[in-house]
Amino acid sequence: METTTLSTTTATTPTTDHPLAGIEVRPVAGTLGAEITGVRLGPDLGEDVVAGIRAALLEHKVVFLRGQDHLDDAAHAGFARLLGPLRTAHPTISGGRSEAAVLPVDSGRGTRANSWHSDVTFVDRPPSFTTLRAQVLPPAGGDTVFADTVAAYAGLPAPLRALADGLWAEHSNDYDYATAHATTELSEAQTAYRQEFTSTVYPGSRQSRQVIL
């Protein structure tokens, strides 16, 4: 398993006490997302804490651990490695950094995404988890929004689920560069970089907890 280093009534949100004192898991949305408190992330976490984080991830699909300002790239990657063997930060980006498993995403340099996407599903074995660490945030906005494709599949009418079950979908990183291909003259190196790991074809739904791909 690999890892690459969101008239009304109001109800109280339940929390789940972790077996270790001081650790809580609090759901933050209807079908996905939970906040974990009482954990200081790093490469030296105990196996029981890592198991608890993994279990929360599998149950809630997205987890938030706030206030981890002590992390640098090495500690970030060290924690991620506890969840599974690391691959490079992105399949089409070579190393050359002190921590090649961590990919800088800087909106000032254009490395941002403003559309729905799934991380590196164009490879034949997508990572099980992706970790994201915010370093500089705008005073307003800048949210990262997550979608629950398990709930999306489960909510489909039976005929549409059957249709999805019979389809195959091509996942390609060429989507990321389609506009650039049309408007920008690329160097030979850039062209080669963008043609690497071009696509993988998947069933329209897959896994024991079926998701829409």
Phi and psi in degrees as GROMACS dihedral restraints (atoms count N, CA, C in turn):
[ dihedral_restraints ]
;  ai    aj    ak    al  type     phi  dphi    fc
    3     4     5     6     1  -113.8    20    10
    4     5     6     7     1   155.8    20    10
    6     7     8     9     1  -131.0    20    10
    7     8     9    10     1   131.8    20    10
    9    10    11    12     1  -104.6    20    10
   10    11    12    13     1   111.8    20    10
   21    22    23    24     1  -114.2    20    10
   22    23    24    25     1   156.3    20    10
   24    25    26    27     1  -119.2    20    10
   25    26    27    28     1   156.4    20    10
   27    28    29    30     1  -119.3    20    10
   28    29    30    31     1   134.2    20    10
   30    31    32    33     1  -131.4    20    10
   31    32    33    34     1   154.2    20    10
   33    34    35    36     1   -73.3    20    10
   34    35    36    37     1   131.0    20    10
   36    37    38    39     1   -77.1    20    10
   37    38    39    40     1   124.6    20    10
   39    40    41    42     1   -71.4    20    10
   40    41    42    43     1   152.1    20    10
   42    43    44    45     1  -119.4    20    10
   43    44    45    46     1   152.6    20    10
   45    46    47    48     1  -111.0    20    10
   46    47    48    49     1   119.4    20    10
   48    49    50    51     1   -74.4    20    10
   49    50    51    52     1   129.5    20    10
   51    52    53    54     1   -79.2    20    10
   52    53    54    55     1   150.2    20    10
   54    55    56    57     1   -54.6    20    10
   55    56    57    58     1   -27.2    20    10
   57    58    59    60     1   -86.9    20    10
   58    59    60    61     1   136.1    20    10
   60    61    62    63     1   -59.0    20    10
   61    62    63    64     1   137.8    20    10
   63    64    65    66     1    88.9    20    10
   64    65    66    67     1    -6.4    20    10
   66    67    68    69     1  -102.8    20    10
   67    68    69    70     1   127.2    20    10
   69    70    71    72     1  -130.3    20    10
   70    71    72    73     1   149.8    20    10
   72    73    74    75     1  -119.8    20    10
   73    74    75    76     1   117.9    20    10
   75    76    77    78     1  -119.4    20    10
   76    77    78    79     1   115.0    20    10
   78    79    80    81     1   -59.9    20    10
   79    80    81    82     1   143.5    20    10
   81    82    83    84     1  -119.3    20    10
   82    83    84    85     1    -6.4    20    10
   84    85    86    87     1  -150.6    20    10
   85    86    87    88     1   175.8    20    10
   87    88    89    90     1   -65.4    20    10
   88    89    90    91     1   -49.2    20    10
   90    91    92    93     1  -119.3    20    10
   91    92    93    94     1   -12.8    20    10
   93    94    95    96     1  -151.5    20    10
   94    95    96    97     1   156.5    20    10
   96    97    98    99     1    99.3    20    10
   97    98    99   100     1   130.4    20    10
   99   100   101   102     1  -151.6    20    10
  100   101   102   103     1   148.6    20    10
  102   103   104   105     1  -102.5    20    10
  103   104   105   106     1   129.4    20    10
  105   106   107   108     1  -105.4    20    10
  106   107   108   109     1   126.9    20    10
  108   109   110   111     1  -120.5    20    10
  109   110   111   112     1   159.5    20    10
  111   112   113   114     1    88.3    20    10
  112   113   114   115     1    13.4    20    10
  114   115   116   117     1  -123.9    20    10
  115   116   117   118     1   130.9    20    10
  117   118   119   120     1  -104.1    20    10
  118   119   120   121     1   109.9    20    10
  120   121   122   123     1   -69.8    20    10
  121   122   123   124     1   150.9    20    10
  123   124   125   126     1   170.0    20    10
  124   125   126   127     1   174.2    20    10
  126   127   128   129     1   -75.5    20    10
  127   128   129   130     1    -5.5    20    10
  129   130   131   132     1  -108.6    20    10
  130   131   132   133     1    19.5    20    10
  132   133   134   135     1   -64.5    20    10
  133   134   135   136     1   146.4    20    10
  135   136   137   138     1   -70.5    20    10
  136   137   138   139     1   156.2    20    10
  138   139   140   141     1   -59.4    20    10
  139   140   141   142     1   -36.0    20    10
  141   142   143   144     1   -68.0    20    10
  142   143   144   145     1   -37.0    20    10
  144   145   146   147     1   -68.3    20    10
  145   146   147   148     1   -43.8    20    10
  147   148   149   150     1   -60.6    20    10
  148   149   150   151     1   -41.4    20    10
  150   151   152   153     1   -62.3    20    10
  151   152   153   154     1   -38.1    20    10
  153   154   155   156     1   -66.4    20    10
  154   155   156   157     1   -41.2    20    10
  156   157   158   159     1   -64.7    20    10
  157   158   159   160     1   -43.1    20    10
  159   160   161   162     1   -61.3    20    10
  160   161   162   163     1   -43.9    20    10
  162   163   164   165     1   -62.3    20    10
  163   164   165   166     1   -40.8    20    10
  165   166   167   168     1   -64.8    20    10
  166   167   168   169     1   -38.9    20    10
  168   169   170   171     1   -61.9    20    10
  169   170   171   172     1   -45.9    20    10
  171   172   173   174     1   -66.3    20    10
  172   173   174   175     1   -34.3    20    10
  174   175   176   177     1   -78.2    20    10
  175   176   177   178     1   -44.8    20    10
  177   178   179   180     1  -103.0    20    10
  178   179   180   181     1   -10.6    20    10
  180   181   182   183     1    75.5    20    10
  181   182   183   184     1   -35.4    20    10
  183   184   185   186     1  -134.8    20    10
  184   185   186   187     1   132.5    20    10
  186   187   188   189     1  -129.0    20    10
  187   188   189   190     1   150.1    20    10
  189   190   191   192     1  -119.1    20    10
  190   191   192   193     1   129.5    20    10
  192   193   194   195     1  -124.0    20    10
  193   194   195   196     1   101.3    20    10
  195   196   197   198     1   -86.3    20    10
  196   197   198   199     1   164.1    20    10
  198   199   200   201     1    69.7    20    10
  199   200   201   202     1    31.5    20    10
  201   202   203   204     1   -98.6    20    10
  202   203   204   205     1    45.4    20    10
  204   205   206   207     1   -68.1    20    10
  205   206   207   208     1   -13.5    20    10
  207   208   209   210     1   -74.7    20    10
  208   209   210   211     1   -15.0    20    10
  210   211   212   213     1   -71.7    20    10
  211   212   213   214     1   136.8    20    10
  213   214   215   216     1  -113.0    20    10
  214   215   216   217     1  -176.2    20    10
  216   217   218   219     1   -58.5    20    10
  217   218   219   220     1   -43.2    20    10
  219   220   221   222     1   -65.1    20    10
  220   221   222   223     1   -43.0    20    10
  222   223   224   225     1   -69.8    20    10
  223   224   225   226     1   -36.8    20    10
  225   226   227   228     1   -59.0    20    10
  226   227   228   229     1   -51.5    20    10
  228   229   230   231     1   -64.7    20    10
  229   230   231   232     1   -35.9    20    10
  231   232   233   234     1   -63.1    20    10
  232   233   234   235     1   -40.1    20    10
  234   235   236   237     1   -66.1    20    10
  235   236   237   238     1   -47.4    20    10
  237   238   239   240     1   -58.5    20    10
  238   239   240   241     1   -34.7    20    10
  240   241   242   243     1   -64.3    20    10
  241   242   243   244     1   -24.7    20    10
  243   244   245   246     1   -68.1    20    10
  244   245   246   247     1   -22.4    20    10
  246   247   248   249     1   -85.2    20    10
  247   248   249   250     1   -15.6    20    10
  249   250   251   252     1   159.4    20    10
  250   251   252   253     1   164.1    20    10
  252   253   254   255     1   -57.0    20    10
  253   254   255   256     1   139.4    20    10
  255   256   257   258     1   -88.4    20    10
  256   257   258   259     1   145.7    20    10
  258   259   260   261     1  -108.4    20    10
  259   260   261   262     1   177.3    20    10
  261   262   263   264     1   -60.4    20    10
  262   263   264   265     1   158.6    20    10
  264   265   266   267     1   -59.0    20    10
  265   266   267   268     1   -33.5    20    10
  267   268   269   270     1  -150.6    20    10
  268   269   270   271     1   135.7    20    10
  270   271   272   273     1   -58.5    20    10
  271   272   273   274     1   -26.9    20    10
  273   274   275   276     1  -102.4    20    10
  274   275   276   277     1    13.5    20    10
  276   277   278   279     1  -119.5    20    10
  277   278   279   280     1   121.5    20    10
  279   280   281   282     1   -77.0    20    10
  280   281   282   283     1   173.5    20    10
  282   283   284   285     1   -73.8    20    10
  283   284   285   286     1  -143.5    20    10
  285   286   287   288     1   104.2    20    10
  286   287   288   289     1    -5.7    20    10
  288   289   290   291     1  -107.2    20    10
  289   290   291   292     1   163.5    20    10
  291   292   293   294     1   -63.8    20    10
  292   293   294   295     1   -30.2    20    10
  294   295   296   297     1  -131.5    20    10
  295   296   297   298     1    86.8    20    10
  297   298   299   300     1   -68.2    20    10
  298   299   300   301     1   -13.1    20    10
  300   301   302   303     1   -80.7    20    10
  301   302   303   304     1    -5.7    20    10
  303   304   305   306     1  -112.2    20    10
  304   305   306   307     1   126.1    20    10
  306   307   308   309     1  -104.8    20    10
  307   308   309   310     1   117.3    20    10
  309   310   311   312     1   -68.4    20    10
  310   311   312   313     1   132.9    20    10
  312   313   314   315     1  -119.6    20    10
  313   314   315   316     1   103.6    20    10
  315   316   317   318     1  -119.7    20    10
  316   317   318   319     1   111.7    20    10
  318   319   320   321     1   -61.3    20    10
  319   320   321   322     1   -27.7    20    10
  321   322   323   324     1   -66.8    20    10
  322   323   324   325     1   -20.7    20    10
  324   325   326   327     1  -104.5    20    10
  325   326   327   328     1     9.2    20    10
  327   328   329   330     1    83.4    20    10
  328   329   330   331     1     1.2    20    10
  330   331   332   333     1   -88.9    20    10
  331   332   333   334     1    78.5    20    10
  333   334   335   336     1  -147.6    20    10
  334   335   336   337     1   164.5    20    10
  336   337   338   339     1  -128.7    20    10
  337   338   339   340     1   132.2    20    10
  339   340   341   342     1  -124.5    20    10
  340   341   342   343     1    30.7    20    10
  342   343   344   345     1  -146.1    20    10
  343   344   345   346     1   161.0    20    10
  345   346   347   348     1   -63.9    20    10
  346   347   348   349     1   136.4    20    10
  348   349   350   351     1  -159.1    20    10
  349   350   351   352     1   161.8    20    10
  351   352   353   354     1  -113.1    20    10
  352   353   354   355     1   135.7    20    10
  354   355   356   357     1   -66.3    20    10
  355   356   357   358     1   122.2    20    10
  357   358   359   360     1    40.9    20    10
  358   359   360   361     1    42.8    20    10
  360   361   362   363     1   -78.6    20    10
  361   362   363   364     1     1.4    20    10
  363   364   365   366     1   -81.3    20    10
  364   365   366   367     1    -5.1    20    10
  366   367   368   369     1   -92.1    20    10
  367   368   369   370     1   161.5    20    10
  369   370   371   372     1   -74.4    20    10
  370   371   372   373     1   -20.2    20    10
  372   373   374   375     1  -131.5    20    10
  373   374   375   376     1    84.2    20    10
  375   376   377   378     1   -61.4    20    10
  376   377   378   379     1   151.8    20    10
  378   379   380   381     1   -63.9    20    10
  379   380   381   382     1   148.8    20    10
  381   382   383   384     1   -70.2    20    10
  382   383   384   385     1   -36.0    20    10
  384   385   386   387     1  -137.5    20    10
  385   386   387   388     1   152.7    20    10
  387   388   389   390     1  -128.1    20    10
  388   389   390   391     1   135.7    20    10
  390   391   392   393     1  -110.7    20    10
  391   392   393   394     1   139.7    20    10
  393   394   395   396     1  -128.2    20    10
  394   395   396   397     1   126.7    20    10
  396   397   398   399     1  -120.9    20    10
  397   398   399   400     1   117.2    20    10
  399   400   401   402     1   -82.5    20    10
  400   401   402   403     1   131.8    20    10
  402   403   404   405     1  -112.2    20    10
  403   404   405   406     1   -43.3    20    10
  405   406   407   408     1  -128.2    20    10
  406   407   408   409     1   121.7    20    10
  408   409   410   411     1  -118.7    20    10
  409   410   411   412     1   146.8    20    10
  411   412   413   414     1   -71.6    20    10
  412   413   414   415     1   159.0    20    10
  414   415   416   417     1   -65.1    20    10
  415   416   417   418     1   -23.5    20    10
  417   418   419   420     1  -147.8    20    10
  418   419   420   421     1   150.2    20    10
  420   421   422   423     1    76.1    20    10
  421   422   423   424     1  -158.1    20    10
  423   424   425   426     1    74.5    20    10
  424   425   426   427     1    18.8    20    10
  426   427   428   429     1   -70.2    20    10
  427   428   429   430     1   147.1    20    10
  429   430   431   432     1  -102.4    20    10
  430   431   432   433     1   124.5    20    10
  432   433   434   435     1  -110.6    20    10
  433   434   435   436     1   140.2    20    10
  435   436   437   438     1  -118.5    20    10
  436   437   438   439     1   147.1    20    10
  438   439   440   441     1  -118.1    20    10
  439   440   441   442     1   143.0    20    10
  441   442   443   444     1   -98.6    20    10
  442   443   444   445     1    97.9    20    10
  444   445   446   447     1   -78.6    20    10
  445   446   447   448     1   -16.4    20    10
  447   448   449   450     1   -67.2    20    10
  448   449   450   451     1   -48.6    20    10
  450   451   452   453     1   -65.7    20    10
  451   452   453   454     1   -35.6    20    10
  453   454   455   456     1   -62.0    20    10
  454   455   456   457     1   -43.1    20    10
  456   457   458   459     1   -66.3    20    10
  457   458   459   460     1   -46.5    20    10
  459   460   461   462     1   -62.5    20    10
  460   461   462   463     1   -29.5    20    10
  462   463   464   465     1   -84.1    20    10
  463   464   465   466     1    -4.6    20    10
  465   466   467   468     1   -71.7    20    10
  466   467   468   469     1   145.5    20    10
  468   469   470   471     1   -59.0    20    10
  469   470   471   472     1   151.1    20    10
  471   472   473   474     1   -52.7    20    10
  472   473   474   475     1   -41.9    20    10
  474   475   476   477     1   -62.3    20    10
  475   476   477   478     1   -36.8    20    10
  477   478   479   480     1   -72.4    20    10
  478   479   480   481     1   -34.7    20    10
  480   481   482   483     1   -62.2    20    10
  481   482   483   484     1   -42.7    20    10
  483   484   485   486     1   -62.9    20    10
  484   485   486   487     1   -38.9    20    10
  486   487   488   489     1   -62.6    20    10
  487   488   489   490     1   -46.4    20    10
  489   490   491   492     1   -61.6    20    10
  490   491   492   493     1   -37.6    20    10
  492   493   494   495     1   -63.0    20    10
  493   494   495   496     1   -26.8    20    10
  495   496   497   498     1   -96.3    20    10
  496   497   498   499     1    -1.0    20    10
  498   499   500   501     1   -96.0    20    10
  499   500   501   502     1   159.6    20    10
  501   502   503   504     1  -123.6    20    10
  502   503   504   505     1   142.3    20    10
  504   505   506   507     1  -125.6    20    10
  505   506   507   508     1   135.3    20    10
  507   508   509   510     1   -91.7    20    10
  508   509   510   511     1   122.2    20    10
  510   511   512   513     1  -102.0    20    10
  511   512   513   514     1   122.6    20    10
  513   514   515   516     1  -135.7    20    10
  514   515   516   517     1   137.5    20    10
  516   517   518   519     1   -75.7    20    10
  517   518   519   520     1    -7.0    20    10
  519   520   521   522     1   -63.0    20    10
  520   521   522   523     1   -25.9    20    10
  522   523   524   525     1   -57.4    20    10
  523   524   525   526     1   -39.1    20    10
  525   526   527   528     1   -62.8    20    10
  526   527   528   529     1   -27.6    20    10
  528   529   530   531     1  -111.1    20    10
  529   530   531   532     1     7.3    20    10
  531   532   533   534     1   -58.3    20    10
  532   533   534   535     1   -45.1    20    10
  534   535   536   537     1   -65.2    20    10
  535   536   537   538     1   -42.1    20    10
  537   538   539   540     1   -62.6    20    10
  538   539   540   541     1   -37.4    20    10
  540   541   542   543     1   -60.8    20    10
  541   542   543   544     1   -35.1    20    10
  543   544   545   546     1   -81.1    20    10
  544   545   546   547     1   -25.0    20    10
  546   547   548   549     1  -120.5    20    10
  547   548   549   550     1   -12.2    20    10
  549   550   551   552     1  -124.8    20    10
  550   551   552   553     1   135.4    20    10
  552   553   554   555     1   -82.3    20    10
  553   554   555   556     1   121.5    20    10
  555   556   557   558     1   -99.4    20    10
  556   557   558   559     1   146.2    20    10
  558   559   560   561     1   -73.9    20    10
  559   560   561   562     1   167.9    20    10
  561   562   563   564     1   -61.3    20    10
  562   563   564   565     1   -39.5    20    10
  564   565   566   567     1   -66.0    20    10
  565   566   567   568     1   -42.1    20    10
  567   568   569   570     1   -64.1    20    10
  568   569   570   571     1   -40.2    20    10
  570   571   572   573     1   -62.2    20    10
  571   572   573   574     1   -44.8    20    10
  573   574   575   576     1   -63.3    20    10
  574   575   576   577     1   -41.0    20    10
  576   577   578   579     1   -60.5    20    10
  577   578   579   580     1   -41.8    20    10
  579   580   581   582     1   -81.8    20    10
  580   581   582   583     1   -10.3    20    10
  582   583   584   585     1   -94.3    20    10
  583   584   585   586     1    -6.8    20    10
  585   586   587   588     1   -75.4    20    10
  586   587   588   589     1   139.2    20    10
  588   589   590   591     1    50.3    20    10
  589   590   591   592     1    56.1    20    10
  591   592   593   594     1   -65.5    20    10
  592   593   594   595     1   -47.8    20    10
  594   595   596   597     1  -159.3    20    10
  595   596   597   598     1   160.7    20    10
  597   598   599   600     1  -141.9    20    10
  598   599   600   601     1   143.0    20    10
  600   601   602   603     1  -103.8    20    10
  601   602   603   604     1   129.9    20    10
  603   604   605   606     1  -122.9    20    10
  604   605   606   607     1   157.1    20    10
  606   607   608   609     1   -60.5    20    10
  607   608   609   610     1   151.7    20    10
  609   610   611   612     1   -60.9    20    10
  610   611   612   613     1   -29.5    20    10
  612   613   614   615     1  -136.8    20    10
  613   614   615   616     1   149.9    20    10
  615   616   617   618     1  -157.3    20    10
  616   617   618   619     1   168.0    20    10
  618   619   620   621     1    78.0    20    10
  619   620   621   622     1   164.8    20    10
  621   622   623   624     1   -66.0    20    10
  622   623   624   625     1   -38.9    20    10
  624   625   626   627     1   -95.1    20    10
  625   626   627   628     1    96.4    20    10
  627   628   629   630     1   -67.0    20    10
  628   629   630   631     1   138.7    20    10
  630   631   632   633     1  -126.6    20    10
  631   632   633   634     1   156.8    20    10
  633   634   635   636     1   -85.4    20    10
  634   635   636   637     1   123.2    20    10
